[in-house]
Amino acid sequence: AQTVTQSQPEMSVQEAETVTLSCTYDTSESDYYLFWYKQPPSRQMILVIRQEAYKQQNATENRFSVNFQKAAKSFSLKISDSQLGDAAMYFCAFLLKKLVFGQGTRLTINP
Amino acid sequence: DTGVSQNPRHKITKRGQNVTFRCDPISEHNRLYWYRQTLGQGPEFLTYFQNEAQLEKSRLLSDRFSAERPKGSFSTLEIQRTEQGDSAMYLCASSAERQVSYEQYFGPGTRLTVT
């Protein structure tokens, strides 16, 4: 069975600075997908970024980028130039047939 | 594309009552998923459909839970004889099989409170 671990329950960062959220996972599969989802307070889950396991190149979406280390089963999210609107719960998720989520990291942005 | 919709958004019920939630996926999506999220936790998989076929059910889905997707469009999730432990946010998501990454789009959820 696949598991996803987010070891940082809470993180905070100053506005305009950079923050990295950690995620590790466990699987015996070689072909899968990884995602970071954002869930603002009382709002729905939205996709931030995706990574295909067969791709060595790290995914980037504007201010969001990942550091995918397949051998280490690590998938961290870097948010550059943090903005107040980035405040949310962030979930790392593993997809084979269904999504398996981590416990989440609550990100606070300090003005 | 109107997104995934869920109704009702909130439901308060007394222990022992039955409740039913509805999910309308994005129209061209053939896969539909149900997840349960308790406060401060990540969503947990309950079940998923490809068209009208229910392909997988989690052990979390006790015999009090049933899900249907009769015509491969909307889906319903019914909980019979609700218990206080059923209080949670129930999330629906959909995806298109043709998408390479099977990206799932989530609805706003139905928050269930069992008193």
Boltz contact constraints between the chains, C-beta under 6 A:
constraints:
  - contact:
      token1: [A, 33]
      token2: [B, 101]
      max_distance: 6.0
  - contact:
      token1: [A, 44]
      token2: [B, 106]
      max_distance: 6.0
  - contact:
      token1: [A, 44]
      token2: [B, 108]
      max_distance: 6.0
  - contact:
      token1: [A, 45]
      token2: [B, 106]
      max_distance: 6.0
  - contact:
      token1: [A, 50]
      token2: [B, 101]
      max_distance: 6.0
  - contact:
      token1: [A, 91]
      token2: [B, 42]
      max_distance: 6.0
  - contact:
      token1: [A, 98]
      token2: [B, 45]
      max_distance: 6.0
  - contact:
      token1: [A, 101]
      token2: [B, 42]
      max_distance: 6.0
  - contact:
      token1: [A, 101]
      token2: [B, 43]
      max_distance: 6.0
  - contact:
      token1: [A, 102]
      token2: [B, 42]
      max_distance: 6.0
  - contact:
      token1: [A, 103]
      token2: [B, 42]
      max_distance: 6.0
  - contact:
      token1: [A, 104]
      token2: [B, 42]
      max_distance: 6.0
